[in-house]
Structures are given as C-alpha cells and as structure tokens.
Amino acid sequence: MKLLFTTMATLVLGIVQPSASAAEINNRCNDYDVFVLRHLQKQDDGTKDPSLNEVGQQQAQQLSTMKALSTVNHGFYTPYKRTYETLQYVDVEKSIYDPTKPEELIQRIKDKHCGETVVVVGHSNTVPSIITALGGSFGVTYAGKPLKKEPTVYLSEQDYGSIFRVTYHNERIHQQLYHLMPAKGKVQKN
C-alpha cells in the first residue's frame, strides 16, 4: 500500500509540476527581428568617448531613412556618445544597455520586445557576440569546407556601416547584411 501511495504521489507531482525545459519553452520568445550594427564612423580626437565625425553623421541620417528599418520599434545603445549619435535620427524610443553584458540585452529584447523589430548599436568587439547570442552565425570556410569549430569573429576598427539583421520566425533563423555607403559631399547645415 505504501508503495502504491508513493507511486501515485510521484505521478501526480510529475503532472502538476512541468519540467524546467517545458517552462523554458513557454517563456521563450519565438519571434524577433533585430538589426545590429557597430556605431558609425567616429572622430579621431584621442578621447575615450568621441562623437561621430562628418561621415558618421551623414551615415546616421542615411540609417534613419533605410526602408528596412521603417518598422523598428525600439533602439538600444551603449553609454557612449557615438552609439547614441548613430541612432539620433531614428525616430523610436531608445534605451541604454551595458555592452559588457550582452546576455542581459538579449533577455531584454526577448522579454520586452518579443514580436517587434529593434535596432542595437554596439562596438567592434561586441557586435559579433550579440549576433551569435541571437542565433546568427558567421560562416567561415577554408578550401571550401566549413571549420569544425566556429571561430571568434571581430570587426575591424575600420568596419563602419555594416548592418547585420537576425530574424527569428517560425522556429528558423534568417540573416541579412546591409551596408551604408559614405555620402559624398558635405552635410547641409541649417
């Protein structure tokens, strides 16, 4: 009788308390669209927190008119002038994130912006990890064959204007790459 009671209690507890993996599946964001880019071209003024230079300002204006970004609901930037200035012309609500904690950023996107389109501005050493945390990947091959282990990817200090798009929809990751071109001529000042 004691064995029967123990067996029944175990079965009931197993039904009432879902497994951790089932709980995770229910709380998972199954739909997001994230544009990730490094801040645009910065001034070379020797400071730790430079503003965008003239080309960067022109590209920031270009960014705001990109058709692909017309559905963006929210923008994220780091506590540096150049990342905020990259988003300055994009007319959306913006919030700051800690570039040393990409996992917290990804969780914020999934918790508060699930089903939305967001743009994240980071740095040459953080953009690749944000992309991979969202499920994106960088396919690297040698002699036409993929490497056994995915390499660590870094953006060049001169890599400005590449916009990586990671979309998770219908349980599939989709990736796209866009480029802003440096505008010719001077920015018209008002």
Secondary structure as a PSIPRED ss2 file (coil, helix, strand):
# PSIPRED VFORMAT (PSIPRED V4.0)

   1 M C   1.000  0.000  0.000
   2 K H   0.000  1.000  0.000
   3 L H   0.000  1.000  0.000
   4 L H   0.000  1.000  0.000
   5 F H   0.000  1.000  0.000
   6 T H   0.000  1.000  0.000
   7 T H   0.000  1.000  0.000
   8 M H   0.000  1.000  0.000
   9 A H   0.000  1.000  0.000
  10 T H   0.000  1.000  0.000
  11 L H   0.000  1.000  0.000
  12 V H   0.000  1.000  0.000
  13 L H   0.000  1.000  0.000
  14 G H   0.000  1.000  0.000
  15 I H   0.000  1.000  0.000
  16 V H   0.000  1.000  0.000
  17 Q C   1.000  0.000  0.000
  18 P C   1.000  0.000  0.000
  19 S C   1.000  0.000  0.000
  20 A H   0.000  1.000  0.000
  21 S H   0.000  1.000  0.000
  22 A H   0.000  1.000  0.000
  23 A H   0.000  1.000  0.000
  24 E H   0.000  1.000  0.000
  25 I H   0.000  1.000  0.000
  26 N H   0.000  1.000  0.000
  27 N H   0.000  1.000  0.000
  28 R C   1.000  0.000  0.000
  29 C C   1.000  0.000  0.000
  30 N C   1.000  0.000  0.000
  31 D C   1.000  0.000  0.000
  32 Y E   0.000  0.000  1.000
  33 D E   0.000  0.000  1.000
  34 V E   0.000  0.000  1.000
  35 F E   0.000  0.000  1.000
  36 V E   0.000  0.000  1.000
  37 L E   0.000  0.000  1.000
  38 R E   0.000  0.000  1.000
  39 H C   1.000  0.000  0.000
  40 L C   1.000  0.000  0.000
  41 Q C   1.000  0.000  0.000
  42 K E   0.000  0.000  1.000
  43 Q C   1.000  0.000  0.000
  44 D C   1.000  0.000  0.000
  45 D C   1.000  0.000  0.000
  46 G C   1.000  0.000  0.000
  47 T C   1.000  0.000  0.000
  48 K C   1.000  0.000  0.000
  49 D C   1.000  0.000  0.000
  50 P C   1.000  0.000  0.000
  51 S C   1.000  0.000  0.000
  52 L E   0.000  0.000  1.000
  53 N C   1.000  0.000  0.000
  54 E H   0.000  1.000  0.000
  55 V H   0.000  1.000  0.000
  56 G H   0.000  1.000  0.000
  57 Q H   0.000  1.000  0.000
  58 Q H   0.000  1.000  0.000
  59 Q H   0.000  1.000  0.000
  60 A H   0.000  1.000  0.000
  61 Q H   0.000  1.000  0.000
  62 Q H   0.000  1.000  0.000
  63 L H   0.000  1.000  0.000
  64 S H   0.000  1.000  0.000
  65 T C   1.000  0.000  0.000
  66 M C   1.000  0.000  0.000
  67 K H   0.000  1.000  0.000
  68 A H   0.000  1.000  0.000
  69 L H   0.000  1.000  0.000
  70 S C   1.000  0.000  0.000
  71 T C   1.000  0.000  0.000
  72 V C   1.000  0.000  0.000
  73 N C   1.000  0.000  0.000
  74 H E   0.000  0.000  1.000
  75 G E   0.000  0.000  1.000
  76 F E   0.000  0.000  1.000
  77 Y E   0.000  0.000  1.000
  78 T C   1.000  0.000  0.000
  79 P C   1.000  0.000  0.000
  80 Y C   1.000  0.000  0.000
  81 K H   0.000  1.000  0.000
  82 R H   0.000  1.000  0.000
  83 T H   0.000  1.000  0.000
  84 Y H   0.000  1.000  0.000
  85 E H   0.000  1.000  0.000
  86 T H   0.000  1.000  0.000
  87 L H   0.000  1.000  0.000
  88 Q C   1.000  0.000  0.000
  89 Y C   1.000  0.000  0.000
  90 V C   1.000  0.000  0.000
  91 D C   1.000  0.000  0.000
  92 V C   1.000  0.000  0.000
  93 E E   0.000  0.000  1.000
  94 K E   0.000  0.000  1.000
  95 S E   0.000  0.000  1.000
  96 I E   0.000  0.000  1.000
  97 Y C   1.000  0.000  0.000
  98 D C   1.000  0.000  0.000
  99 P C   1.000  0.000  0.000
 100 T C   1.000  0.000  0.000
 101 K C   1.000  0.000  0.000
 102 P H   0.000  1.000  0.000
 103 E H   0.000  1.000  0.000
 104 E H   0.000  1.000  0.000
 105 L H   0.000  1.000  0.000
 106 I H   0.000  1.000  0.000
 107 Q H   0.000  1.000  0.000
 108 R H   0.000  1.000  0.000
 109 I H   0.000  1.000  0.000
 110 K H   0.000  1.000  0.000
 111 D H   0.000  1.000  0.000
 112 K H   0.000  1.000  0.000
 113 H C   1.000  0.000  0.000
 114 C C   1.000  0.000  0.000
 115 G C   1.000  0.000  0.000
 116 E C   1.000  0.000  0.000
 117 T E   0.000  0.000  1.000
 118 V E   0.000  0.000  1.000
 119 V E   0.000  0.000  1.000
 120 V E   0.000  0.000  1.000
 121 V E   0.000  0.000  1.000
 122 G E   0.000  0.000  1.000
 123 H C   1.000  0.000  0.000
 124 S C   1.000  0.000  0.000
 125 N C   1.000  0.000  0.000
 126 T C   1.000  0.000  0.000
 127 V H   0.000  1.000  0.000
 128 P H   0.000  1.000  0.000
 129 S H   0.000  1.000  0.000
 130 I H   0.000  1.000  0.000
 131 I H   0.000  1.000  0.000
 132 T H   0.000  1.000  0.000
 133 A H   0.000  1.000  0.000
 134 L C   1.000  0.000  0.000
 135 G C   1.000  0.000  0.000
 136 G C   1.000  0.000  0.000
 137 S C   1.000  0.000  0.000
 138 F C   1.000  0.000  0.000
 139 G C   1.000  0.000  0.000
 140 V C   1.000  0.000  0.000
 141 T E   0.000  0.000  1.000
 142 Y E   0.000  0.000  1.000
 143 A C   1.000  0.000  0.000
 144 G C   1.000  0.000  0.000
 145 K E   0.000  0.000  1.000
 146 P E   0.000  0.000  1.000
 147 L C   1.000  0.000  0.000
 148 K C   1.000  0.000  0.000
 149 K C   1.000  0.000  0.000
 150 E C   1.000  0.000  0.000
 151 P C   1.000  0.000  0.000
 152 T C   1.000  0.000  0.000
 153 V C   1.000  0.000  0.000
 154 Y C   1.000  0.000  0.000
 155 L C   1.000  0.000  0.000
 156 S C   1.000  0.000  0.000
 157 E C   1.000  0.000  0.000
 158 Q C   1.000  0.000  0.000
 159 D C   1.000  0.000  0.000
 160 Y C   1.000  0.000  0.000
 161 G C   1.000  0.000  0.000
 162 S E   0.000  0.000  1.000
 163 I E   0.000  0.000  1.000
 164 F E   0.000  0.000  1.000
 165 R E   0.000  0.000  1.000
 166 V E   0.000  0.000  1.000
 167 T E   0.000  0.000  1.000
 168 Y E   0.000  0.000  1.000
 169 H E   0.000  0.000  1.000
 170 N C   1.000  0.000  0.000
 171 E C   1.000  0.000  0.000
 172 R E   0.000  0.000  1.000
 173 I E   0.000  0.000  1.000
 174 H E   0.000  0.000  1.000
 175 Q E   0.000  0.000  1.000
 176 Q E   0.000  0.000  1.000
 177 L E   0.000  0.000  1.000
 178 Y E   0.000  0.000  1.000
 179 H E   0.000  0.000  1.000
 180 L C   1.000  0.000  0.000
 181 M C   1.000  0.000  0.000
 182 P C   1.000  0.000  0.000
 183 A C   1.000  0.000  0.000
 184 K C   1.000  0.000  0.000
 185 G C   1.000  0.000  0.000
 186 K C   1.000  0.000  0.000
 187 V C   1.000  0.000  0.000
 188 Q C   1.000  0.000  0.000
 189 K C   1.000  0.000  0.000
 190 N C   1.000  0.000  0.000
